[in-house]
């Protein structure tokens, strides 16, 4: 008997449109011989099932069900394709844990940890994972720009602590830019992270536990036409994404080992994509995406295709893992 699968997209963050695209790709590629997919879009003020004929039906949040005509539909599994809150920060995972409905990806704790850049970096330092120097600031803190620059140097990066797709990220070249960038970053989050600049090759490493083995799906070199790998570089074609990356054998070995170590130590489940910058031969960790993009322009599905694994096969694996 086919399983009813809810594909969740949308969310509360600036990544809403990217999430919709990711959800559409999953919906288009899911094996309909095994699963009956239902597209559900989540917003702060509505959770709606979108039917193929354009009808929109409200989700019953008490048991996460929908009514189509006289039929009540309950779901066997949920595919979470929401980038940012509430998909990557543990909120939906906690909700489905309470309802006892299996879902793809990380549990609530790991989702919340990886979504919080400061906390994730703090944990990984315990495992001797190299990172940039950083300063964490709350919105209520008194900021001393000169002191921060003395500690981190210029240029440096200002980042919203809990945000994705490079929203709320700014490269800073002066004291005045630091002040204005901090103000802009606080529009995305009430905490920010200021990091030292790392000069070197930037790569994105896709990792997934696939057929009971933690695999590196690919190492993609990121070359932005802009000052750094920002949103326009990621989604508007203003970059080169080279798979496999133009790195030497030692770098490839080092970043593969560290990416797998991070996946296993943090207890990641499902798809992940972690970002690194090489300083000489050593990869320095930037951040981890526990629900990376699955759009036609996204890095992870391109890496999978490069090693002969289709989106359909990835979906099958994600769903099967929810029942283990």
N, C-alpha and C positions, 0 to 999 in steps of 0.2 A: 504494500500500500504506500502511495506517495506521502511524503512528509510535507506539512504546511510550513513554509519558510517565510518569515518576515524579514524584509531587507530594509534596514533603517538608514535614512540619510537626512541631511538638513542640519539641525542643531542650532546652537545659540551664538555661535562665534562668527568671525569674519570669514571663516572657511566654508560657509554655508553652500555657496555655489559649487565649489570644488567637490564637496561631499555629495551633492545631488548628482554630479557627473560620475563620481565613483559608484554610487548606488545604481545608476543606470547601466553601467558596464557590467556590474554583477547580475542585474536583472536580465540583461541580454544574453549572458553567457552561462547561466545556471542550467544544469541538466534537467529538462522538464520531463524526462522519463522517470526520474527519481523524486523530483521535488515540484511542488506547486508554489511558485513565488508570489509574494504580495509586497508591493512597493508602499512603504509607509514613510511619510515626511514629518519630521518633528520640528516644531517651532515652540517658542516660549508660550504662546497663547493657543496652540492647537497641535494635536497629534492626529493626522489624517491618512487613511488608506486612499491611495490614488489608483483607481481602476483603469484598465486599458481603454475604456470608452469615455474617460474623462470625469467619471463620477468620483466624488470625494466623500468618504464616510469616516466619522469620528471614531477613534479608538476608545474602548472602555478601559480606562487606566486601572480600574480595580482588579482586573484579571488579565489585562492585555489581550482583549478579544475584539472582534468586529462582527457586526451583523450585516449580512448581505441578503436582502429580502427577508425571508423567514429563517434563514440559516445562520447560526452562530459559528464563527470560525475561531478556533483556538490554534495556537502555534506550537509546533514541535521544537522549533529552533529559531533563533534570531541571529541574523548576520548584521553586526554593527559596523556601518560604514560612515559614521559621523566623526569627522575630524574636529578636534577641539571639544569644548563642552557641549552636551553632557556625555559624549561618546568616549573621549580619551581620558577623562579625569576621574572615572570610577563611579559616576552618579548612576548611569543606566545599568552598569554591572551590579551595583547594590540592589537596584530595583528588581532586576530579573532574578537575583539570588533569593530575594524575599518571596517571589512568586514561584520559584523552582523551575524556571524556564531556561534551558541551556542556551548559551550564546557563544559567539566566536570571539577569539582573542583573549587578552589578559583578564585576570580577575580584578576586583575593584581596587584592592591595595596596590597592585603592580601598576595598574592604569594611572592611579593618582600619583604614584611616585615618579613614573617616567614623564608625566605631563608637567611636573614641577621641576624646571631646569636646575634650580639650586639644590633641591633635595636629592635629585638623581645623581648629580655630580658629587655631592657629599658622600653618598653611599658608595659610588664607584671608586672614590679615592681610597677607600678601605681595602680595595682589591688591587691597588697600585695601578689604576688606569690613569694615564697622563691626561691632563686637562690644561686649559689656559688659566692664568691667574684671574681672579674675579672678586667683585665687591657686590654684595646684596643690599638693596635699599627698599624700605617700605615707604609708602606714600606720606607717612607722618614724620619721616626722618628729616633732619636738617642736613642738607647736602653741601659738601665742601668740594667744589669741582677741582680746584687746584690740588688739593690733597689726593683726590682720586687719581688724577693724571700723574702726580708724582709716583703713585704706587703702581699704576698699570701702564703708563706711557701712552704715547700717541703714535699712530691712530689706535682707537679702541672701539669696542662695540657696545651699544646700549640695546638691551633686549627686554621686552616684556617677559616676565618669568614664566607665565603660563599662556603661551600662544603658539600658533603654528603657521606654516606657509610663509614665514618671514614677515608676518604682520607684527608691527610694533618693534622692528629691528632697524637700527640706524648705525651707520659707520661714522665715527666722530674724528675730526682732524684738529679741533681747537677747543679751548675752554668755552667759548660762546656756543659752539655746536653741541658741546656736552650738555649745557644747561637747557637748550631748546629741545634736544633729543630726549632727555629725561622727561620733560614735560609731555612730549608727544607719546612716549612709551607708556606713561601712566594713563593715557586714554584707553589702553588695551587691557591693563592689569593694574592692581594696586601694589604689586611688587615688581621690581625690575632687577636685572642682573647686568652689571657692567664688566666686560671681559677684555683682557689684553689681546692685542692683535697678534695672530700667528701667521707668519709668512711661509707659504708652502702650498703644495698641491692639495686641493680639497676633493674628497671622495665620499660617495654615498654607498653603503654596503647593505644589501638586502639579505636578511637571514630569516629562515623559517624551519621549523621542525617538520620534515616532509618524509613520509613513510618511515617514521620512527628514527630518523636521523636528522640532527641539526645541521642544515646545509647553508653555505654561503651561496646565494643565488647569483650574485654578481657584484663587482666593484666598478662603480661608474665614476669617472672623472668629471668634475663640474667646472666648467670654464665660463664665467659670466662676461657678457659684454658690458655690464654695468660695474659699479664700484665693488659689488659683492653679489652673492647668489640670492637676490631678493625675489619678491613675488613675480615681477615682470620677467625675470630670468627663468623662473621655474615654469610659469604657465603661459607666457606670451612669446616664447621662442627667442628671447634675448640671451641665449646661452648656447654652449655646446655641451652635450652630455655624451661622453665617450665610454662605451662599454665593449671590451674590458678597458680599464683605465691604463694610461701610459705610465705605469710605475714599474720599478724593478722587482726582481724576484724576492728580495729581502723585505721590501715594503709590502708586497702582496701577502707574504707569509705572516708578517707582523699584524697587519690590519685584519686579516682573516681570523687569526687566533684571538685577537682582542674582541672582535665583533661577536664571535661565538661565545667567548667567555662572558661578555656582558649579557647576552641572550640567556645563558644558563644561570648565571649568578643572580640575575634579577627575576628569574622565573617567568620570562616572557613566554607567551603562548600565541600561536598563529603567526601572522606576518609581522615583520618589523623592518625598519630601515634606520640605520644609525649613520651619523655624519662625523667625519674626521678631517683634520688637516695634518699633513705630514710636516714635522720639523726634522729635517734630514731623513733618517730612516724610521723615526718613531711617530706613529699616528696618535694625535691628541683628540680625545673625544669632545664633540660639541653638543650633540643632543640625540635622542632616540624617539622615533615616531612609532607608537604601538599600533596605530591604524593609519598606515601610509596611504597616499593617494593611489587609487586604482583606475584613474581616468586613462584615456587613450594616450595622453601625454605624460603620464606618470612613469617614474623610474622603475618601480618594482615589477610591473607587468612586462616591461621591456627587458629587464634582466631575466625574468622567467622564460620569455620567448627565446632569448639568446641561448639558453641551455635546453631548449626543447620541451618546456613545461607550459601548458596552455592555462589561460584564466579559468577555463572550465575545470581543469584538474586541480587547480588551487582551491576553487570553491568546494569541490568534493572533499578535499583533504580538510579544509577548515570545518566543514559540517561534521565530518566523521570524528574529528578530535573533540567536539563538544560532548560526545557520548562516551568518552573514555573516562 
